[in-house]
Amino acid sequence: MRRAIFTVSASLLSVSCTIPRTVDHLQERCPPPEFGRPAWVRTCAGAGAWVGGILGGVLSIGLLPVTFPISLLAEDGLGEQSQTEFLFLPATGGAALGHFLLGTPPDVVDHVFRRAWFVDPQPENTYELVPMAPPQSPAPSDASPATAPSTGK
């Protein structure tokens, strides 16, 4: 009995670290506050993110026996952050879905009755081209032979 309580508690604690970070990310960047969403629209969307994140967290714990071994097998292909995101995918997906489902109706109401009628300066993206360095292949070593190694037979 103690082992089951410990396992459930540890699972809940690990999911509880993912959900607040996801909700904060959604509140800050989806969309950014400078796009004119009022506080009541952002509050509705944040409440939806919390509800969806909690429901997804419960689903994440249920799917942990499947997602944990897969994340360990894919450890080389995934980075540390991607491995955690895959492990708790239902929690982050539920937060995003809740943010959308409970945030869209108030945003539509605000747009139809306020933002569409008043001209507010919107932030502009300049879409500046930021040059990137081209991909580089490793330099060939001059000391290595070009032939295949012998098998010793």
Secondary structure, 3 states (H helix, E strand, C coil): CHHHHHHHHHHHHHHHHHHHHHHHHHHHHCCCHHHCCCHHHHHHHHHHHHHHHHHHHHHHHHHHHHHHHHHHHCCCCCCHHHHHHHHCHHHHHHHHHHHHHHHHHHHHHHHHHHHCCCCCCCCCCCCCCCCCCCCCCCCCCCCCCCCCCCCCC
